[in-house]
């Protein structure tokens, strides 16, 4: 049975009058009568008792009416769901983000997005910049919030935030006092460093190396971390120093963050999306662009 047939039968069964049912369906009566007769032939049973004065349901018609109502209801729900997905109101949005985005961009943006698109299912994954870019290119992620100013093949970058490196130090470090002034990065040349290797995050690693070389030294990469969050946790243990993004450092009260006299700029915190975006992604981009940083709300 087709949805069209079910809709016709529901109209006739509820109106119990072919003329009224035809008007309700915005069609003429003869095609409606023919459609009901064809349905009875298809099912091999009489659905309506017809007289010159009255139309009433047979027992089989009463049973069929229940199923037809459900079929029409399900079809309308399916249509609404498809239209919602088409317009960005239904579906799943998979978001990857570097750790700092979970404290700066995403808290306020996700609250706004969920309020505007409550039916959209969100799935969040922590990623580094390199992995996030790859995942967007392969469509394993719909969106990645990463430290990158440009996209790659088939990937578009939408800059969001500008950031800079600061020195991250243990609280008992000689440069960690509350009135400490900006320091030269070269003053940390002899310190043991907490390091994120290039195989973990190539872009981040290369930016740190560039900043240190500009200051005239190669760091003693004694301790290894796999994320900035772990890097900061290890620094809080007092075992070494690092340079980290300001937005990441400001979230820790157990690590001292000191500005550098020669600030080392970082690429913008960007949204990476595939060149061919859908309404879910486009609306998320709009919400994020309109959301101020968490610290500024």
Secondary structure, 3 states (H helix, E strand, C coil): CCHHHHHHHHHHHHHCCHHHHHHHCCCCHHHHHHHHHHHHHHHCCCCEEECCCCEEECHHHHHHHHHHHHHHHHHHHHHHHHHHHHCCCCEEEEEEECCCHHHHCHHHHHHHHHHHCCCEEEEEEECCHHHHHHHHHCCCCCEEEEECCCCCCCEEEEEEEEEEEEEEECCCCCCCCCCCCCECHHHHCCCEEEEECCCCCHHHHHHHHHHHHHCCCCCEEEEEECCHHHHHHHHHCCCCEEEEEHHHHCCCCCCEEECECCCCEEEEEEEEEECCCCHHHHHHHHHHHHCCCHHHC
